[in-house]
Amino acid sequence: MLSSATRIPLLVAAIALAACDGSAAPTAVPNGRAEQPVGALSNVGGSERIVEESLYDMSGSSYAIECQDGQLTELVALQGQIFERWTLLYNASGGIHLGYHTMPVGLVGVGTESGEEYRVKEQEHGSFRQTLMGATGSYRQSLRLQSRTSARSFEMVVRGHYTVNANGEIAVEREKPVVACED
């Protein structure tokens, strides 16, 4: 998962570039792990809607979560995929609305030290909009590692919100990470 400090500026830059460019062409996926993205473009009543879907292979990736006491969980090697959908809407009045959603597809993990098998739930969603008067956005990212054989579970949830005023200044920027570790 990308942190919001990395993701929000990328989203704002992508929206701004798309708005300035006027092009509906999809951009390249930055990490290069995506299979062929599937996109659809529709135009109704002066609005233009773009939907892009991708499937990422997470095999070869590993996760660890830092618990409240500062210790890291064991490194969990992943196998499976993550489905991602982006929906971009340019409305007739010049506003831009962007939404994204991810969900796991057959995603499992194996502890690199214990060999213990984990159920992995990685989900993200966000909603962003921009007009001439500013921009707002909210997002939620979650990662849960649940052991299939013991009671061990580890979860990290990050929620955030931002507001940018008409001058392009950040008026509100909040992020709340919550971590729960049960050994």
N, C-alpha and C positions, 0 to 999 in steps of 0.2 A: 504494500500500500504506500502510495506517495503521501507525504504529509501535506497538510493544507497550505503550509508556507510555500511548498513547491507547486502544488496543484492550482491554487487560486490565481497566482499571477499567470500561469500558463493558460488557464481558461479565459481570463480577461484579455490576454494578448490574442488568443485565437478568435475570440468574439470581435475584438477591435479590428484585427486584420481581415476577417471575413466581411465585416461591415464596410471597410474601406475598399476592399478588393472588388466586391460585388460578384465575385465568382462563387459558384456553388460546388466547385470541384473539391473532393475530399483531400485531406492532407495525409502525409505519411504518418504511420504509428511510430512514436519516438523510440520504443524499446525493441522494435523489430520482431517481436515474438508472435505477432498476430498472423492468423491465416488470412486468406483472401477476405477483405471486408466486403460486406454486402450492403449496398446503399440504395435508397429509394428517394426520388424527388417528386414532389407534387406541388401544383400551383392552383389555388382556389380563391376566388374573390380578392385578388391582390396580395394574398399571403403566399409565402413559399415555405414548404416543409421539407426538411431533409432528415432521413433516418439512416443511420449507419450501424451495422451490427458486426461484431468481431468475436472470434473465439481464440483465447490465448492458452497455449500449452504451458502449464506450470511445472512440468517434469524438469527436475534439475534445480529447482528453486528450493530454498529453505527458509523457515520462519523460526524466530524465538521471540518471546514476549518478556519484557522487563516487568517484574512484579513490584508491588508497593514497597517491599523491603529492599529493592535495588538489585536483587538477584535475577539472573536470566533463567528462563525455563530451558529445558534441553532443546537443542536444535532439532527441528522436525523437517525431514525431507519430504517434499510434496510430489504427488503424482495426480494427474487429472487436468481439467481445464476450467477456465473462467469465461463465461459469456458476458459480453458487454454491449449495451445499446445506447447510442447517443441520438437524441432528437433535437433538431434545431429548427426553430420557426421564426421567419422574418414576417412580421405582420404588416398590414397595409399602411399603418401610421408610422412605420419606421422602427418599431420596437423589435427587440430580439429576445427570444425565449429559448433556453437551453436546458435540457434535462438529460441525466444519464443514470444508468442502473447496471449493476453487475450481479451475477449470481454464480455459484459453483456448479460445475457439471462433473460428477464422478470424482470429486476432489477428496483425496485421502492423504494421510501423512504417516511417516514411520519415524519414531525417535531414533536419532543417530547413535545415542549411547545405549538406550535400554532395548531398542528393537520393538518397543510398544507401538501398536497401531492406533492412530488418532483419526477421528472424524473431524474434518476441517470445514468450517463455514466462513467464507470470506464474502462479504457483501458490501456494496457501496451504492449510494444514490444521492443525487443532488438536483437542485432546481435553481436556475439563475435567470435573471432578466436584466435587460439594459434598454434604456430609452435616452432621449436627449437630456433628461433631467437627472440621470444617474443610473446606478445599477445596484442590484441586491442579489444575494445568493445564500443558500443554505445547503449543507451537506451532512451526511452521516456515513462513517466508515466503520465496519466491524470485522473482527477476526476472532474466531473461537476455535480452540483446539480441545477436543473432548476425547479422552481415552476410551477405547472400546472394552478394555479389560479391567481397569481400575477406576477409582473415583476421581482421578486427576482431571482437572479442566482449567483452562486458562483462556481469558477473554479480554480483549481490548476494544473499546468503542470510543470513537472520536466524533463529536458533533461540533459543527461550526456555523457561523453566520457572518456575513459582512454586508456593509452598505457603503456605496461610493456616491458622493454628492455630484451636482452638475459641474463643479469645478474640477472633478477628477480626484478629489481628496477622499481618503478613507475616513468615513464618519463613524462607523461601527466595525469592529473586528473582534469576534469572540470565538474561542475554541475551548472545548471542554473534553479532555481525555479522561476515560474511566477504565481502570484495570482491575480485574478480579482473578485471583489465583487460588485454586483449591487443590491442595496436595493430598 
